[in-house]
Every structure is written in structure tokens, then in C-alpha cells.
Amino acid sequence: MKVLEIHSIVGEDTLIYYRRNYTAIASLEFMTSKADVKISFTLEIDPFGRKTVYLEYPFGTDFDYPVIPVTKAIKEKIITMDNEGTLPI
């Protein structure tokens, strides 16, 4: 399983400066197929600078792969994108 890209990222306005909310589409590649999955995620930065990602899938999202490895890979991709500065503010 591989996360190809996260695109169509739309940031939502929040009044809390250490939390950023987004909706996006994650392009995933499985062994024999590819899938685009809608996601919504929150990136939160704690007082020590550690980043935590909370990821949600819309109700009824179904892909033919275990959810935990997919979620872990998407979270890692999101943190990498934020470190590179490619997430909108």
C-alpha cells in the first residue's frame, strides 16, 4: 500500500491558532488497484512543537485494505507535507 498524493486540500477557518482543519482527497495505490478516498483531518501542534494528526473518513468509506496501515501512511504523508510547507495555512 502506498499513498500517491493528497490533493484538493481545502483549509477551514478556525479561531484556535494551534489547530488547523482540512478536507482533502487521498490517492492510494494498493497491490492491484488505485483508489481516491475523501478524508478530513486536523493537524494540532502541542506546546512542545509535536504534531498530531486526527484523521476521519466519511461515513460509508470502503476500501479493500486494512484501515490501520492506510491511516498510518496517510498521517505520515500529512506530517511530511506540513514539514515541507505544502499544506495551505
C-alpha positions in Angstrom: 0.0 0.0 0.0 1.3 3.4 -0.9 0.0 7.0 -0.6 0.5 8.5 -4.0 -0.6 12.1 -3.1 -3.0 14.1 -1.1 -4.7 16.7 -3.3 -7.7 19.1 -3.4 -6.8 20.3 0.1 -9.2 22.9 1.5 -8.4 24.5 4.8 -11.2 25.5 7.2 -11.1 28.7 9.3 -10.6 28.1 13.0 -10.1 30.5 15.9 -7.6 28.3 17.6 -4.2 29.0 16.3 -2.6 25.7 17.1 -5.2 23.6 15.3 -5.8 23.5 11.5 -8.7 21.7 9.9 -8.7 20.4 6.4 -10.6 18.3 3.9 -8.9 16.6 1.0 -8.7 13.6 -1.3 -6.0 10.9 -0.8 -4.9 8.9 -3.8 -3.9 5.4 -2.7 -2.3 2.6 -4.5 -3.0 -0.9 -3.4 -1.5 -4.2 -4.7 -3.7 -4.4 -7.8 -5.8 -1.2 -7.7 -5.9 2.5 -7.1 -8.5 4.5 -5.1 -9.3 8.1 -4.3 -10.6 8.4 -0.7 -12.1 11.6 0.8 -10.6 12.5 4.1 -10.9 15.2 6.7 -8.1 15.8 9.1 -6.9 18.1 11.9 -3.3 19.0 12.5 -2.6 20.0 16.0 0.7 21.3 17.4 1.3 21.0 21.2 3.3 23.4 23.3 6.5 21.4 22.7 6.1 21.5 18.9 5.0 17.9 18.4 2.5 17.5 15.6 -0.6 15.2 16.0 -2.9 14.3 13.1 -6.5 13.3 13.7 -7.9 11.6 10.6 -11.5 10.9 9.7 -13.1 9.1 6.8 -16.7 10.0 5.7 -19.4 7.5 6.7 -19.6 4.7 4.2 -16.0 4.9 3.0 -14.8 1.5 2.0 -11.5 0.3 0.5 -10.2 -3.2 0.2 -7.3 -2.9 2.6 -6.9 -2.9 6.4 -7.7 0.5 7.8 -4.8 0.9 10.4 -1.9 0.8 7.8 -3.8 3.1 5.5 -4.4 5.6 8.3 -0.8 5.4 9.5 0.5 6.0 6.0 -1.8 9.0 5.3 -0.9 10.6 8.7 2.8 10.3 7.9 2.3 11.9 4.5 0.4 14.8 6.0 3.2 15.4 8.6 5.7 15.3 5.8 3.7 17.7 3.7 3.4 20.1 6.6 7.2 20.0 7.3 7.8 20.8 3.7 5.4 23.7 3.8 3.0 22.3 1.1 -0.2 22.4 3.3 -2.2 25.6 3.0 -2.3 27.7 6.1 
